[in-house]
Amino acid sequence: MHNSLDKKNEKFSVKKRLKSFEYAFQGIKSFFISTHNARIHLAISVMVIIAAIYFKISLIEWIAVVYAIGLVFTAEAFNTAVEEWVDSIQPDYDKKAGRVKDISAGAVLIASIVAAVIGILIFGTRFYNLIFN
C-alpha cells in the first residue's frame, strides 16, 4: 500500500496520467448510465443549448450557460459519489448517514436553483417575446 509520501516521490509518468483520464472517462460513463438525474440534467442541458443557439445568445451568456450546466453536473456527480460511498460503508439506515446524503442532495438543489435563475435571466424575456409578441 502506498502512502502519500510514496506518491509524492513517484516519478512523473505520461502513461499513468493518460490512464487517469481513462478512469475519469469510465467514471463519467458510469455516472450517466447509473444515475437517472444525470440523464434528466443532460436532457435539460440539450434543450438549453438548442434554445441558446436559436436565440443567438451573447458570448457572456454562453459562458453563464456553460458554467451553470457544469455546476449542476459537478454537484450531481459529487452527490452520486457521496451517496454510493455512504451506502457502501453504512448499508443500513443511519441518521447521520442520512444527514450526509441529504446535505449532498441539497448541494445539487442549490446548483439547480442557481442554474434555473441564470436560465430565467438569459431566456425569460426571449421566451416571453416569442410567445406573446
Secondary structure in CASP SS format (residue, H / E / C, confidence):
PFRMAT SS
TARGET T0000
AUTHOR 0000-0000-0000
METHOD secondary structure of the structure
MODEL  1
M C 1.00
H C 1.00
N C 1.00
S H 1.00
L H 1.00
D H 1.00
K H 1.00
K H 1.00
N H 1.00
E C 1.00
K C 1.00
F C 1.00
S C 1.00
V H 1.00
K H 1.00
K H 1.00
R H 1.00
L H 1.00
K H 1.00
S H 1.00
F H 1.00
E H 1.00
Y H 1.00
A H 1.00
F H 1.00
Q H 1.00
G H 1.00
I H 1.00
K H 1.00
S H 1.00
F H 1.00
F H 1.00
I H 1.00
S H 1.00
T C 1.00
H H 1.00
N H 1.00
A H 1.00
R H 1.00
I H 1.00
H H 1.00
L H 1.00
A H 1.00
I H 1.00
S H 1.00
V H 1.00
M H 1.00
V H 1.00
I H 1.00
I H 1.00
A H 1.00
A H 1.00
I H 1.00
Y H 1.00
F H 1.00
K C 1.00
I C 1.00
S C 1.00
L H 1.00
I H 1.00
E H 1.00
W H 1.00
I H 1.00
A H 1.00
V H 1.00
V H 1.00
Y H 1.00
A H 1.00
I H 1.00
G H 1.00
L H 1.00
V H 1.00
F H 1.00
T H 1.00
A H 1.00
E H 1.00
A H 1.00
F H 1.00
N H 1.00
T H 1.00
A H 1.00
V H 1.00
E H 1.00
E H 1.00
W H 1.00
V H 1.00
D H 1.00
S H 1.00
I H 1.00
Q C 1.00
P C 1.00
D C 1.00
Y C 1.00
D C 1.00
K H 1.00
K H 1.00
A H 1.00
G H 1.00
R H 1.00
V H 1.00
K H 1.00
D H 1.00
I H 1.00
S H 1.00
A H 1.00
G H 1.00
A H 1.00
V H 1.00
L H 1.00
I H 1.00
A H 1.00
S H 1.00
I H 1.00
V H 1.00
A H 1.00
A H 1.00
V H 1.00
I H 1.00
G H 1.00
I H 1.00
L H 1.00
I H 1.00
F H 1.00
G H 1.00
T H 1.00
R H 1.00
F H 1.00
Y H 1.00
N H 1.00
L H 1.00
I H 1.00
F H 1.00
N C 1.00
END
